[in-house]
Amino acid sequence: MNTNDDHVHLQIEIPPNIAISDAVSVLKSASSFHLKRKFKFIREIYLEKDGIWSVGYFSSTVGLNEAQIERYIAWQGKHDKPQKSRLF
């Protein structure tokens, strides 16, 4: 798992009998519940029934490139950060 300012990259294994949309729904619901319980400012921003996540998500299969996907997730947030210029 890795995070950026506005999204999360997560690699998980989902059994074939569980729909990806159901797994994402459970992850978003459970994490929203726990974050609102832990952080008062989140409870103050969102209504009790509202989740904190957007409705969308992206999903892809890993196949034989699991190590490559792990590196990609670990790299997120590192290459997009502004770099200091060394002109002088």
GROMACS elastic network, one bead per residue, 0.5 to 0.9 nm:
[ bonds ]
;  ai    aj funct       b0    kb
    1     8     6  0.72965   500
    1     9     6  0.55396   500
    1    11     6  0.63312   500
    1    12     6  0.88745   500
    1    70     6  0.85480   500
    1    73     6  0.66212   500
    1    74     6  0.73443   500
    2     7     6  0.88877   500
    2     8     6  0.59996   500
    2     9     6  0.51939   500
    2    10     6  0.66502   500
    2    73     6  0.60095   500
    2    74     6  0.61682   500
    2    75     6  0.83089   500
    2    76     6  0.67280   500
    2    77     6  0.80619   500
    3     6     6  0.77420   500
    3     7     6  0.59419   500
    3     9     6  0.59179   500
    3    10     6  0.84759   500
    3    73     6  0.86104   500
    3    76     6  0.71997   500
    3    77     6  0.70375   500
    4     7     6  0.53025   500
    4     8     6  0.61848   500
    4     9     6  0.80508   500
    4    76     6  0.69016   500
    4    77     6  0.53079   500
    5     8     6  0.84431   500
    5    77     6  0.80425   500
    9    73     6  0.60572   500
    9    74     6  0.88149   500
    9    76     6  0.78927   500
   10    73     6  0.74139   500
   11    62     6  0.88524   500
   11    69     6  0.80503   500
   11    70     6  0.75348   500
   11    73     6  0.79664   500
   14    17     6  0.82531   500
   14    18     6  0.66688   500
   14    19     6  0.81842   500
   14    20     6  0.72946   500
   14    23     6  0.74322   500
   15    18     6  0.57211   500
   15    19     6  0.84568   500
   16    19     6  0.73524   500
   16    20     6  0.88622   500
   18    21     6  0.85025   500
   18    22     6  0.68366   500
   18    23     6  0.69240   500
   19    22     6  0.52066   500
   19    23     6  0.64389   500
   19    24     6  0.87580   500
   20    23     6  0.50888   500
   20    24     6  0.61417   500
   20    25     6  0.84890   500
   20    59     6  0.78906   500
   21    24     6  0.51254   500
   21    25     6  0.60453   500
   21    26     6  0.86559   500
   21    57     6  0.88187   500
   22    25     6  0.50185   500
   22    26     6  0.62335   500
   22    27     6  0.86491   500
   23    26     6  0.51944   500
   23    27     6  0.62041   500
   23    28     6  0.86444   500
   24    27     6  0.50627   500
   24    28     6  0.60736   500
   24    29     6  0.84236   500
   24    57     6  0.78976   500
   25    28     6  0.52467   500
   25    29     6  0.59748   500
   25    30     6  0.84572   500
   26    29     6  0.51286   500
   26    30     6  0.59187   500
   26    31     6  0.83266   500
   27    30     6  0.53800   500
   27    31     6  0.59581   500
   27    32     6  0.83038   500
   28    31     6  0.53268   500
   28    32     6  0.58724   500
   28    33     6  0.84806   500
   28    51     6  0.75988   500
   28    52     6  0.80678   500
   28    53     6  0.65245   500
   29    32     6  0.52016   500
   29    33     6  0.61845   500
   29    34     6  0.87570   500
   29    51     6  0.66813   500
   29    52     6  0.86074   500
   29    53     6  0.84929   500
   30    33     6  0.51368   500
   30    34     6  0.62688   500
   30    35     6  0.86148   500
   31    34     6  0.51420   500
   31    35     6  0.59636   500
   31    36     6  0.84204   500
   31    52     6  0.87913   500
   32    35     6  0.52462   500
   32    36     6  0.60541   500
   32    37     6  0.84672   500
   32    50     6  0.86980   500
   32    51     6  0.56808   500
   32    52     6  0.56703   500
   32    53     6  0.72514   500
   33    36     6  0.53576   500
   33    37     6  0.61678   500
   33    38     6  0.87190   500
   33    51     6  0.77133   500
   33    52     6  0.87809   500
   34    37     6  0.50165   500
   34    38     6  0.61117   500
   34    39     6  0.85793   500
   35    38     6  0.51100   500
   35    39     6  0.59257   500
   35    40     6  0.88756   500
   35    42     6  0.72487   500
   35    43     6  0.84611   500
   35    52     6  0.87416   500
   36    39     6  0.53957   500
   36    40     6  0.66941   500
   36    41     6  0.80142   500
   36    42     6  0.53113   500
   36    43     6  0.50061   500
   36    44     6  0.86825   500
   36    46     6  0.83295   500
   36    48     6  0.86041   500
   36    51     6  0.89917   500
   36    52     6  0.84139   500
   37    40     6  0.71623   500
   37    42     6  0.83640   500
   37    43     6  0.72219   500
   38    42     6  0.84919   500
   38    43     6  0.87617   500
   39    42     6  0.55559   500
   39    43     6  0.67364   500
   40    43     6  0.50676   500
   40    44     6  0.62734   500
   40    45     6  0.87950   500
   41    44     6  0.50260   500
   41    45     6  0.63116   500
   41    46     6  0.88561   500
   42    45     6  0.51257   500
   42    46     6  0.62375   500
   42    52     6  0.81695   500
   43    46     6  0.55287   500
   43    47     6  0.69522   500
   43    48     6  0.71875   500
   44    47     6  0.73649   500
   46    49     6  0.80654   500
   46    50     6  0.59855   500
   46    51     6  0.72541   500
   46    52     6  0.69255   500
   47    50     6  0.52066   500
   47    51     6  0.80852   500
   48    51     6  0.80623   500
   50    53     6  0.89408   500
   51    54     6  0.79936   500
   53    56     6  0.84291   500
   54    57     6  0.80136   500
   62    65     6  0.57478   500
   62    66     6  0.55319   500
   62    68     6  0.89303   500
   62    69     6  0.70343   500
   63    66     6  0.65503   500
   64    67     6  0.82258   500
   64    68     6  0.89491   500
   65    68     6  0.52517   500
   65    69     6  0.62935   500
   65    70     6  0.87417   500
   66    69     6  0.51276   500
   66    70     6  0.62196   500
   66    71     6  0.87553   500
   67    70     6  0.50352   500
   67    71     6  0.63247   500
   67    72     6  0.86858   500
   68    71     6  0.51479   500
   68    72     6  0.62332   500
   68    73     6  0.87450   500
   69    73     6  0.61999   500
   69    74     6  0.85686   500
   70    73     6  0.52206   500
   70    74     6  0.61727   500
   70    75     6  0.86176   500
   71    74     6  0.50525   500
   71    75     6  0.60815   500
   71    76     6  0.87922   500
   72    75     6  0.51461   500
   72    76     6  0.64542   500
   73    76     6  0.53699   500
   73    77     6  0.89145   500
   74    77     6  0.83863   500
   74    78     6  0.85525   500
   75    78     6  0.56946   500
   75    79     6  0.71504   500
   76    79     6  0.69145   500
   76    80     6  0.78220   500
   77    80     6  0.56558   500
   77    81     6  0.64956   500
   78    81     6  0.58741   500
   79    82     6  0.82408   500
   79    83     6  0.89569   500
   80    83     6  0.86242   500
   85    88     6  0.84725   500
